[in-house]
Amino acid sequence: MNILLSPDACHLIDFDRGRIMKGDWWQSRTLARLQRSFEKLASKHDPFHFDAFQWSLLMDGYQPGL
């Protein structure tokens, strides 16, 4: 999956092998993987405009099942 960010929107694109999962067992694992990906990118790119504050905003806005 790719994430496209603009000043007023966030778009998830290119789901390649994505599928709909039942239950909620997978959600925390997927979010942890996304966080690791952001951390990896931040270590490679300076400046990288996504940090712990933006992650907390993302988590505040995340609502499973929507």
C-alpha positions in Angstrom: 0.0 0.0 0.0 1.1 3.5 -0.7 0.1 6.6 1.2 -0.4 9.9 -0.6 -0.5 13.0 1.6 -1.6 16.5 0.7 -2.3 19.5 2.9 -5.9 18.6 3.1 -6.2 14.9 2.5 -4.7 11.4 3.0 -5.2 8.8 0.3 -4.4 5.1 0.6 -3.6 3.7 -2.9 -2.2 0.6 -4.5 -3.5 -2.2 -2.3 -1.8 -4.9 -4.5 -2.5 -8.0 -2.5 -4.8 -6.4 -0.1 -7.9 -8.2 1.2 -10.7 -7.7 3.6 -10.0 -9.3 7.0 -12.6 -10.4 9.5 -12.3 -9.5 13.2 -9.9 -7.0 14.7 -6.9 -9.3 15.5 -4.9 -7.9 12.6 -5.4 -4.1 13.1 -2.8 -3.6 15.8 -0.2 -5.6 13.8 -0.9 -3.6 10.7 -0.6 -0.3 12.5 2.6 -1.4 14.2 4.0 -2.2 10.8 3.0 1.2 9.4 4.7 2.9 12.4 7.9 0.9 11.8 7.8 1.9 8.1 7.5 5.6 9.1 10.4 5.2 11.5 12.6 3.6 8.9 11.8 6.4 6.4 12.6 9.0 9.0 16.0 7.5 9.7 16.8 7.7 5.9 15.4 11.1 5.0 16.2 14.4 6.7 14.0 16.2 7.0 11.1 13.7 7.2 7.9 15.5 7.9 6.2 12.8 10.0 7.1 12.3 13.6 5.6 11.1 16.9 3.2 14.0 17.0 1.8 13.3 13.6 1.6 9.6 14.6 -0.4 10.5 17.7 -2.8 12.5 15.5 -3.2 9.6 13.2 -4.0 7.3 16.1 -6.5 9.8 17.6 -8.3 9.8 14.2 -8.1 6.1 13.6 -11.4 4.3 14.1 -11.4 0.5 13.4 -14.1 -0.7 11.2 -14.6 2.5 9.2 
